[in-house]
C-alpha cells in the first residue's frame, strides 16, 4: 500500500552529494568535494582522487587534534565548509523507577582544522518514557547528518528529524513519525532534489518515508510489501540513475525496493530472506550490491533495469559466506571489497561474484571502510585501522591503533581522515 501526501514544491533546490555523480562508475575520476553525507560525496565510501590521507598514525603520530565529545553517539562525522558535524545524545535526568534516562538529542559543530567545538545545539528531548533499551552496539544518535547548501538535516530515527541552518538555528522539526523501535535507531536519510528520504523499519508497519526538505512535511510513504517475521532494519538508502530515471534503493527486512523519489512509486523489488539489514547498498558498473544481513547474510548483485517484482529475473548472482551484517561494501575497478563483522576481508569479482580472496583482518567490525587512492581503510571496533592495497592480492600496508572503541565510519577531508571514537573525534593528518 502506498500513501501519498504531497507537499508544495520547495522554493529552494537542493543537490545532495549522495546523488551527485551516482551514475558514474566508481573507477572514474571523482571531483574533490566535501564529505557532507554518510559514506562521502558519492555515498559509496570512495574519496576524491586527489586525497592524500596518511597511511600510518598512532595516538602520538600524525594526530592534528583529538577533541573529546560530550554525550554518546555513533553517527559518523560529515565535513562541509570547514566544519565537522556530528550528532550526540547527551544524558540528563534518570527516572529512578525505570532507570531510563532522558537525553538531549544534539548537533555538535566543530572547526574542521582546529577541532574546537563551535556550537552544541539541542534539537529535541528524548524522554525517559521514550528511551527504550538499545543494542549494545547502537546509540541514541546513530544516523549521520547531511549538509546541503545552507542547511543541515539531523535525523534521530524514530525520535524525529530536524533541519537547521549552518549555525544551528532551527528551520523545521518533524516528530510525527514515531514508531516502536527494535534495538534503537540507525539508518541515515538520503537527500534527492527536494525530498529527504529514509526508512522507518521498526517492530511493526515498516515503510519508507519522504519528507519535503523545505518544510519537513510528509511527501509520501511506501509500505513494505512483505510480511517479514522480524520487520526491523536500519538501512541507509542509495540513490542511483538508471536509463535517465532516479531510483532510491531501500533495503529492509525480506525485500529491497527501488522507489521513484518524485512520487513514491515502486519501480522494482526483489525479495530475499533477511532482517536487521544495516549495510548501505552500492552501485557499480550497472549493478546494485547489497547484504541481506541477519541471520545468515547473502551478498546480492541486482540489475536495476527491471520493473515490478524482479526476484526471478534480475538477480545476477549471490554469495553466502563471510558477507557483512553491518559494514557497507566498497567497489573499485572490477572488484567488490567487504569485511565481515568478525573480521574477514573479502574481494570478489563484481561481474560474477567469484571470490578472489578471503583474509582475516582481525577484530570485530561495525564501521564501513573507506577507499582513498587505491588504499582501503578498515577500522575495527577497538580502534585499529588496517590499510590494505586494492587489487586481486591482499597486501597489508599498515596497521594503526588508536586504542579507543570505534563503531562510526570515517570521513575524508582533503589530506585528513576524520575518525570518531566512543569519547572523541580525531583529525589524522601528516
C-alpha positions in Angstrom: 0.0 0.0 0.0 1.3 3.5 -0.9 0.0 6.6 0.8 0.7 9.9 -0.8 0.8 13.2 1.0 2.3 15.7 -1.5 3.8 18.9 -0.1 4.1 22.1 -2.1 7.1 22.4 -4.4 10.1 23.5 -2.4 11.3 27.0 -3.4 14.9 26.0 -2.7 16.7 23.5 -4.9 18.9 21.1 -3.0 21.6 19.0 -4.6 22.6 16.1 -2.4 26.2 14.9 -2.6 24.7 11.4 -2.3 23.2 11.9 -5.7 26.0 13.8 -7.4 27.5 11.5 -10.0 25.8 8.4 -8.8 25.5 7.1 -12.3 29.3 7.3 -12.6 31.3 4.1 -12.2 33.5 4.4 -9.1 36.7 3.8 -11.0 36.2 7.1 -12.9 37.6 10.5 -11.8 35.9 11.9 -8.7 36.0 15.6 -8.2 37.1 16.9 -4.8 34.0 17.6 -2.7 33.1 18.0 0.9 32.4 14.7 2.7 29.0 16.0 3.6 26.9 12.8 3.7 27.3 9.3 5.0 30.0 7.5 3.0 31.2 10.6 1.2 30.4 12.6 -1.9 29.1 9.6 -3.9 27.6 7.8 -0.9 29.9 4.8 -1.5 32.9 5.3 0.8 35.2 6.5 -2.0 37.3 9.6 -1.5 38.3 12.1 -4.2 41.3 11.1 -6.3 43.4 14.0 -5.0 43.0 13.0 -1.4 46.3 12.1 0.4 45.3 10.6 3.8 48.2 9.3 5.9 48.9 5.6 5.7 50.4 5.5 9.2 49.5 7.0 12.6 49.3 6.3 16.3 48.0 8.1 19.3 51.1 10.4 19.1 51.9 10.4 15.4 50.0 12.3 12.7 47.3 13.5 15.0 46.3 17.1 14.2 43.8 17.1 17.1 41.8 14.9 19.4 38.7 16.6 20.7 36.6 15.0 23.5 32.9 14.9 22.6 30.0 15.3 25.1 27.4 12.6 25.4 27.3 9.5 23.3 26.6 8.6 19.7 27.7 6.6 16.7 26.7 8.9 13.9 29.6 9.3 11.5 31.2 12.7 11.1 30.5 14.8 8.0 32.6 17.7 6.8 31.5 20.8 4.9 32.5 24.5 4.7 35.4 24.0 7.1 33.2 22.4 9.8 32.6 19.0 11.2 29.1 18.0 12.1 28.2 15.1 14.4 25.1 14.3 16.5 25.1 13.1 20.1 22.7 12.0 22.8 23.6 14.0 25.9 22.2 12.3 29.0 20.1 14.3 31.5 17.9 13.1 34.4 17.3 9.5 35.1 13.9 8.1 36.1 14.6 6.2 39.3 11.8 3.7 38.8 12.5 2.6 35.3 16.2 3.5 35.3 15.6 5.1 32.0 17.5 8.3 31.1 16.4 11.4 29.4 18.6 12.7 26.5 19.1 15.9 24.7 19.5 14.9 21.1 22.1 17.3 19.9 24.0 18.6 16.9 27.7 19.3 17.6 29.6 21.6 15.2 33.4 21.7 15.3 36.1 23.7 13.4 37.5 21.1 11.0 41.1 22.3 11.2 41.4 23.0 15.0 38.9 20.7 16.4 37.4 23.4 18.5 33.7 22.9 19.4 31.9 25.9 17.9 28.4 25.1 18.9 26.3 22.4 20.7 22.7 22.6 19.6 20.0 20.6 21.5 17.3 19.8 18.9 14.9 17.6 20.7 14.5 15.8 24.0 14.2 12.1 24.3 12.1 11.4 27.4 12.8 8.6 29.8 9.4 7.1 28.8 10.5 7.0 25.1 14.1 5.8 25.8 13.7 2.0 25.1 16.6 -0.4 25.5 19.0 -0.3 22.6 21.6 -2.8 21.3 25.0 -2.6 22.9 26.5 -1.6 19.6 23.9 1.1 19.0 23.4 4.6 20.4 20.6 7.1 20.7 22.3 9.2 18.0 23.4 6.8 15.3 22.1 8.3 12.0 24.6 10.6 10.2 23.7 14.2 9.4 23.5 15.7 5.9 24.9 19.1 4.9 23.4 20.6 1.7 23.7 24.2 0.7 22.9 26.3 3.7 21.1 23.6 5.6 21.9 20.6 7.9 19.5 17.7 8.2 19.8 15.9 11.5 17.9 12.6 11.9 17.3 10.6 15.1 15.3 7.7 13.6 12.0 7.0 15.4 12.6 10.1 17.6 12.3 12.6 14.7 14.1 14.8 12.2 15.3 18.4 12.3 16.6 20.9 9.8 18.8 23.7 10.8 20.9 26.4 9.1 24.7 26.1 9.2 24.8 27.9 12.5 22.3 25.5 14.1 19.3 27.8 14.0 16.1 25.6 13.7 14.2 25.8 10.4 11.8 22.9 11.0 11.3 19.8 13.1 9.2 16.7 12.5 8.4 14.3 15.4 5.2 12.9 13.9 6.7 9.6 12.6 7.4 7.9 16.0 7.3 4.1 15.8 8.2 1.3 18.1 11.9 0.6 17.6 13.8 -2.6 18.0 17.4 -2.1 19.2 17.2 1.7 18.7 17.7 3.9 15.7 20.1 3.5 12.8 19.5 4.3 9.2 20.6 7.7 7.7 18.4 9.6 5.2 19.3 10.5 1.6 18.5 13.9 0.1 17.2 13.7 -3.5 16.2 17.0 -5.1 13.6 18.4 -2.7 12.9 15.1 -0.8 14.6 13.8 2.4 14.0 10.0 2.2 14.6 7.4 5.0 13.4 4.0 6.2 11.1 3.5 9.2 11.5 -0.2 9.7 10.5 -0.8 13.3 8.7 -3.6 15.2 5.6 -3.2 13.1 4.4 -1.5 9.9 7.8 -1.0 8.1 7.8 1.7 5.5 9.9 4.2 3.5 9.1 7.9 4.0 9.9 11.1 2.2 9.8 14.5 3.8 9.6 17.8 1.9 13.1 19.1 2.5 11.9 22.7 2.8 9.0 22.2 5.2 9.6 18.8 6.9 6.1 17.7 6.0 5.4 14.2 4.8 5.5 14.0 1.0 4.9 10.3 0.6 5.0 6.9 2.4 5.6 3.5 0.9 4.6 0.4 3.0 6.9 -2.7 2.7 5.0 -5.2 0.5 6.1 -8.3 2.6 5.1 -9.6 6.0 8.5 -10.3 7.4 8.7 -12.2 10.7 11.2 -9.7 12.0 10.3 -6.4 10.5 13.1 -4.2 11.9 16.0 -2.9 9.8 18.4 0.0 9.8 19.5 0.6 6.3 20.5 3.8 4.6 19.0 4.1 1.1 21.1 4.5 -2.1 20.3 7.0 -4.9 21.1 5.9 -8.5 20.1 6.9 -12.0 19.1 4.1 -14.4 18.2 5.0 -18.0 17.7 8.6 -17.0 15.4 7.8 -14.1 16.3 8.4 -10.5 15.8 5.5 -8.1 16.1 5.3 -4.3 17.1 1.8 -3.5 15.9 1.0 0.1 16.6 -2.5 1.5 14.7 -3.7 4.5 13.6 -7.0 6.1 12.9 -9.6 3.4 12.9 -7.1 0.5 14.6 -4.3 -1.3 12.5 -1.6 -3.0 13.6 0.8 -5.8 11.4 3.9 -5.5 10.8 6.9 -7.7 11.8 9.7 -5.3 9.5 12.2 -7.0 6.2 10.4 -6.2 6.9 7.2 -4.2 6.0 4.8 -6.9 7.8 1.4 -6.6 9.9 0.8 -9.7 11.1 -2.7 -8.9 11.5 -5.0 -5.9 13.5 -8.1 -5.0 12.5 -10.5 -2.2 15.0 -12.4 0.0 15.4 -13.8 3.5 17.0 -11.3 5.9 16.3 -8.8 8.6 18.1 -6.1 10.7 19.6 -5.0 7.4 22.3 -2.4 8.0 24.9 -2.1 5.2 24.2 0.7 2.7 24.0 -0.7 -0.9 26.5 0.3 -3.5 26.1 0.8 -7.3 28.9 -0.1 -9.6 29.2 -0.9 -13.3 25.4 -1.1 -13.7 24.6 -3.4 -10.8 23.3 -2.8 -7.2 25.1 -4.7 -4.5 23.7 -5.3 -1.0 23.8 -7.5 2.0 20.7 -9.2 3.4 22.2 -9.1 7.0 20.7 -11.4 9.6 20.7 -14.3 10.3 22.9 -15.6 7.5 23.8 -12.7 5.2 23.9 -13.0 1.4 25.6 -10.6 -0.9 23.3 -9.9 -3.9 24.1 -8.4 -7.2 20.9 -6.9 -8.8 20.3 -5.5 -12.3 18.2 -2.4 -11.6 16.7 -2.1 -15.1 13.6 -4.1 -14.4 10.0 -3.3 -13.5 7.8 -4.9 -10.8 8.9 -8.0 -8.9 12.2 -8.9 -10.5 13.3 -11.5 -7.9 13.4 -14.3 -10.5 14.7 -12.3 -13.4 17.2 -9.6 -12.4 19.3 -11.2 -9.6 22.6 -11.7 -11.3 24.5 -13.6 -8.5 24.6 -14.2 -4.8 27.2 -15.5 -2.3 26.6 -16.5 1.3 29.9 -16.8 3.2 31.7 -14.1 5.0 29.2 -11.4 4.0 28.9 -8.4 6.4 26.0 -7.9 8.7 26.9 -4.3 9.5 29.8 -2.7 7.4 28.9 -1.4 3.9 30.9 -2.6 0.9 33.3 -0.8 -1.5 33.8 -1.1 -5.2 36.8 -0.3 -7.4 37.5 -1.3 -11.0 36.3 -4.9 -11.4 36.2 -5.8 -7.7 33.8 -5.6 -4.7 35.5 -5.4 -1.3 33.9 -6.1 2.1 34.7 -7.0 5.7 32.5 -9.2 7.7 31.6 -8.4 11.3 34.0 -11.0 12.6 36.9 -9.6 10.5 37.1 -11.5 7.2 38.1 -9.2 4.4 36.8 -10.4 1.1 37.4 -9.4 -2.6 35.0 -10.7 -5.3 34.7 -10.1 -9.0 31.9 -7.6 -9.4 30.6 -9.1 -12.6 30.4 -12.8 -11.5 30.6 -12.9 -7.7 33.6 -15.2 -7.9 35.8 -14.9 -4.8 39.3 -13.5 -5.4 40.5 -13.8 -1.8 39.4 -14.1 1.8 41.8 -12.9 4.5 41.4 -12.5 8.3 42.0 -8.8 9.3 41.3 -9.4 13.0 38.8 -8.0 15.4 35.1 -7.2 15.2 33.8 -4.7 12.6 30.9 -2.3 12.6 32.2 0.8 10.7 32.2 0.9 6.9 35.5 1.0 5.2 36.7 4.0 3.1 38.7 3.9 -0.2 41.4 6.5 -0.6 43.8 6.5 -3.6 44.0 2.7 -4.1 44.1 2.0 -0.4 41.3 0.6 1.7 41.0 1.7 5.4 39.3 -1.0 7.6 38.7 0.3 11.2 37.7 -2.4 13.7 35.7 -1.9 16.9 38.8 -1.5 19.1 40.1 1.4 17.0 42.7 -0.5 14.9 42.8 0.6 11.3 44.3 -1.8 8.8 45.3 -0.2 5.5 45.1 -2.7 2.6 46.1 -2.2 -1.1 43.3 -2.6 -3.7 43.6 -5.3 -6.3 43.4 -9.0 -6.5 46.2 -9.6 -4.0 45.7 -9.0 -0.3 48.5 -6.7 0.8 48.6 -5.0 4.2 50.3 -1.6 4.0 50.0 -0.5 7.7 48.2 -1.1 11.0 47.3 1.9 13.1 45.9 1.7 16.6 44.1 4.5 18.4 43.1 2.1 21.3 39.6 3.5 21.6 36.3 1.8 20.8 35.2 2.8 17.3 31.9 2.0 15.5 31.4 5.1 13.4 32.6 5.3 9.8 35.4 7.7 8.9 35.2 10.8 6.8 37.9 12.2 4.5 38.7 16.0 4.5 41.3 16.6 1.8 44.6 15.1 3.3 43.0 14.2 6.6 41.0 11.3 8.0 38.2 12.3 10.4 37.6 9.5 12.9 35.1 9.3 15.7 35.6 7.1 18.7 33.4 6.5 21.8 34.8 9.6 23.5 36.4 11.9 21.0 36.9 12.9 17.4 40.3 12.8 15.7 41.8 14.6 12.7 44.5 12.3 11.3 46.9 14.3 9.1 50.6 14.5 8.4 
